Amino acid sequence: MESKRATRVSNVVKEEISEILSRKVKDPRVKLVTITDVAMTPDLRLARVYFSFMGKGDEKDNVLKGLNSASGFIRRELGKRLGLRHIPDIVFEYDSSLEYASRIDRILREIT
């Protein structure tokens, strides 16, 4: 369970990373990425950043490589924008919940 501070910081980190990806990162692999959630460790040293993207499912690895290559730049930008003593390490993870919800919706439509 996240503390109140970790929850607040994760919300700010989510907003800032979304802004950085949409306006600052020039890599075409990450243009259609949406940050869905950020989970912080209680000590605020690690941020698990969950993402989804508009595109084909087989592009997931390519998008993840683009995000990982931009992670150093993203951390530097977070350092400029946030007043934290330590900028968290960033780990990107694909959020498959949207695909799962879409599959359930499709199955429910087939049943009715």
Sequence and secondary structure as in RCSB ss.txt:
>XXXX:A:sequence
MESKRATRVSNVVKEEISEILSRKVKDPRVKLVTITDVAMTPDLRLARVYFSFMGKGDEKDNVLKGLNSASGFIR
RELGKRLGLRHIPDIVFEYDSSLEYASRIDRILREIT
>XXXX:A:secstr
   HHHHHHHHHHHHHHHHHHHHT   GGGTTEEEEEEEE TTS EEEEEEEESS GGGHHHHHHHHHHHHHHHH
HHHHHH   SS  EEEEEE THHHHHHHHHHHHHHH 
